[in-house]
Amino acid sequence: MITLENLSKSFGSTLAVDSLSFEVAAGKVTGFLGPNGAGKTTSMRMLLGLDAPSGGRALINGVSYGQLAAPLRTVGALLEPRTGHRGQRADSHLCGLARSNSIPVSRVRAVLEEVGLAEAAKRRIGTFSLGMRQRLGIAAALLGDPEVLIFDEPVNGLDADGVAWIRGLMRAKAASGATVFVSSHLMSEMQSTADHLVVIGRGKLLADESMDNVLAASAQNSVIVASPQAGELATALQRAGYTVVAASEGRLKVIGASPEVVGGIAHTMGVRVNELGGRQASLEQAYTELTAQSLDYVPTRIGESS
């Protein structure tokens, strides 16, 4: 398990992470989301002992990263694709990591095959494309067969097949009982991958919920209902606190409701319903609502005056 307890980090007068507390449980993929500058990478760096906290603690299985006897056998991490020296061969780089953590060198060939780099094992890292360097970084993370995986933007540089592969890898590792903690700005990919979400903004926790709960809480959720008594139904729904918009003659769009609620109100009234269907918000829509007040960098939209 990953645990952050009142974790804080200041850079001069800038508070990058502000008393952040949450847990990342095993057996699921937990997505770590937030706008640029929200403190995600800084939080991950403190978790991995790369930055010292200004306050609080970041723990892995109850201890700090620096207290782990063989870190790569407990935690596998990818924070950036710049893995290894440009002049070093891929297999030599991984062999060095294996020996430093008492990992059998036989694992090197295994992880290179797992990430699709077996044929490039003898190539120098400086000749690798961004996608290949990303795969090599993931191979290093998998080297010790760790129970905790931490990935920051793991799909960077990967092609469509690579994106599908890393998604499947993370879900398979979580299904086998691993703790998988992943940061990404690709909302559609995160929606397909994560079971749980931690969302931060300006260093503060905004949400720590299951994917289903985050999507269900969005104001963009709506229901389309059609009835010959649409006017009466609209009045009842508005009294119940829902925003109702006429979608077309006899059809209503009910904002923030579920089909079960709308159908229940119609049933209680004795109103006939000819159509009833829900439209769930996307993660991008739900995320935009959550972080709307936490953006440090807001571009001018096309058509707006400066």
N, C-alpha and C positions, 0 to 999 in steps of 0.2 A: 504494500500500500504506500501511496505517496501522501504526505501530510504537510500542509503549509499552516503555520500557526502565527498569526499576527505578523506576517512577513512584510518588511519594509526595506526600501532602498532609496537613498538620496544621492544625487550627483550634484554637489554644491548646494545651491538653493532649490534645485529641482527635485521634487518628490516623485520618483518614477513608479514605485510600488508602495501602496499605502495600506498598511495593516491588513494584508490579504490572508484570509483563512479559508481553506477548503480541503477536502480529501478526495483522492482518486482511487477508486476501488478496483480490485482485481476482477477479471472475468468480463470486462466490457471495454469498449473503445470510448474514451472520454475526449471530446473536442475542447480545445482551448481557444476561445475567440475574443477578439477585441480590435478596435481601430488601430491604425498606425500610431505608435507611441504610447499604447495603452499599458505597456509593461510586461507583455507576454514573454518575449525573449529574455528580458532581464530576470523574470521569475524563474525561467528554466535554467538560466546560467547560475543563479543562486542555488537551485536544487542540485545542480551538478558540481557545486563547489568552485565554479569559475569566477564568481563574484561573491564578496562577503556581504551578508545582510547588514543594514544599518540597525535593524531590530527584528525580533522574532526568529523563527526557525523554519528550515525546510528539511524534511526528513524522508528517508526511504526505508521502509520496514522498521521505523522507530529510531533510526540513527541518521546522522549526517553522512553525506557522500564520502567525506574524508575519513570516516571511521570504518568504511567497508574494506575488508582485507584484500579482496580481489574484485574490484569494482565491475569489470566487464562481465563477470560471472553472475552479477546481480542486476546490473543496469546496462542496457544498450541504448545509446543516444546518437542522434544526428541533429546537430544545430546548424550546420552549414556544409555545403558540398566540397569545400576545400580540404580534402582528406589526403594526408601523406605528402611527401616531398615530390616535386615534379619529376625529378630524375630517378625516383625509386620505382621498381616494378610493383605491380598490384599485389602479387602473392608475397613478395618480400615485406611489404608494408604490413600485411595482415599477419605474417609469421612473427614479426616483431611484437605486435600487439598480443598475439597468443602467448608467446613466451613470457611476456611481462606480467601476465595474469594467470600463469599456470594452466593454460588451456591447451589441450592436445593440438599439435600442428595439423593433424588430420582434419580438423574443423575448417581449415583455410579452404581446402578444395571444396568441401561441402557447401560453405556459404557462398563461394564464387559461383557454384552451379545454381544455388537457390536464387541468386539475384541475376543470373543470366550472363555472367562475366567469365565463365570458365575458359572460353577461347581467348580471352584477353589477359589471362593471368600473368603472362610474361611481358606484357607491354608496359612501358613507362607511363606513370600517371599523367605526366605533362602532355601526352598525346590523346588523353581522354576528352571526349565531349562533356558538356555540362551534365547531360543525362547519365553518362557512364560514371562520372565522378559521384553523382548522387547515388547510383547503385552501389558503388564501392563504399560509400559512407554507410549505407544500409547494411552491407555485408559486415562492416566493422561492428555495427550495433548488434548484429545477430551472432557474432563470433562466439561469445561465451554462453550461448543458449540462455539468455537472462530471463528472469521472471518479470522484469519491468522494462518497458520500451518507451523512450521519449523521443518524439520526432517534431522538429520545427520546420514547417513547410516541406514535407517529404516529397511532394509531387513536382517540385521545381525542376524544370528541365526534362521531365519524363514525357514521352509520347503517349498517345492514347492507350496503347497496349500496356505501357509501363504504369500509367495511372490505374488501370483496372487491376494490374498485378499487385501494386502496393496496397490498394483497397482490400483485395482478397487476403493478402498477407496479414494486415492488421486485424481483420475480422477473425481469421483463423487463429492467430496468436491469442486474442481475447477469448475465443471459444475454448481454447486449451487451458485457460485459467490465468493467463498473463495479465498484467496491468499495462494498458496501452494509453498513453497520454500524447495527444497530437495537436499541434497548432497549424492552422491553415486560414488563408483568406478566400479560398474557393468554397463558397457556401453550398453550391450544388453538390460538390464532391463530399463535403462534410455531412450533408443531409443523407447521403447514401451510405456513409461509413459509421458515424458516431451513434452510440446509444445514449450518451449523457453529454451535457454541455456545461462548461464553466465559461462565463462571459465576463470580461472585465473592461473597464473604461477609466482612463486617467489613474490607473493603478488600483482602483477600487473594484470590489466584487459587485457585479450587476445581476448575475443569475447563476445558480448552481442547481440545475434541474435536468430531468430526463428530456430527451429530444421531443417526445410526445407532449410533455407539459409545456415546453417552450413554444411549440407550434400551436397548441390549443389556446394559449394565452394571447395570441396575436389578434389585434383588432381587425386584421385583414381577413379573418375567417368570415365566411358568409354562407347563407342558405338561399337557394332559389326555390320559391314555392309558387305554384299556380293554383288558383281557385276561382270559381264563379262568384265567390263572395270575398274577393280580394280586399275590398274597402273595409269590411268589418274586421277581417283578419289583421289588416295593417293597423287599425286602431287598437286592437287588443295587444298586438306585439309592441306597439309604441308605449302603451300603458305599462307593459312589463319591463320597459327600459331599453328596448332595442331600437336601433336606427333602421328605418325601413325606407327603401327607395323603390319607386315603380320601375321595374325592368322593362316591361312592355304591357300591353293590355291584358289584364288578368294575372300578370306575373309580378312577383315582388322579390326584391333582393334584401335580405335581412342581415345586417352587419353584426358580427360578433356572436352569432347564435350557432347552435348545432341543429341538425335535422331532427333530433329527438325532442328538443325543446319546442321547436316550431310545430312539429307534428302533434306534440302533447297539447299545446294551446289550441290548435285547430280541433283536436278531438274533444276537448272540454267544451268548446263552443258549439260543437255539432256542425262544423264547417267542412264541406267536401273539399278534398285536396286532389288535384289531378296530376300534380308534379311536385316532387320534393327531393332536393339533392343538395349536398354540401360541397363547398369549395374551400379546401384547406389552404392556409397561407403557406408560402414557401419559407424555408429557413432564411433566405435573403430578406424577405419582408419582415419576418419576426425579429431578426437580428438588427435590421435598420431601426425598428421601433425601440429596441432595447438600448441602442447606443446613440440615439439621436442627440442626446444632451452631453455626450462624452467625446465629441470629435474635436481634435486639435487642428486638423487640417481640412478646411472646407473650401473646395474649389468654387469659383464663380461659374454658375451654370450658363450654358449658351443662351444668349438673348437677354441676360441680366446686365445691367449697367454697373460699372465699377464705381 
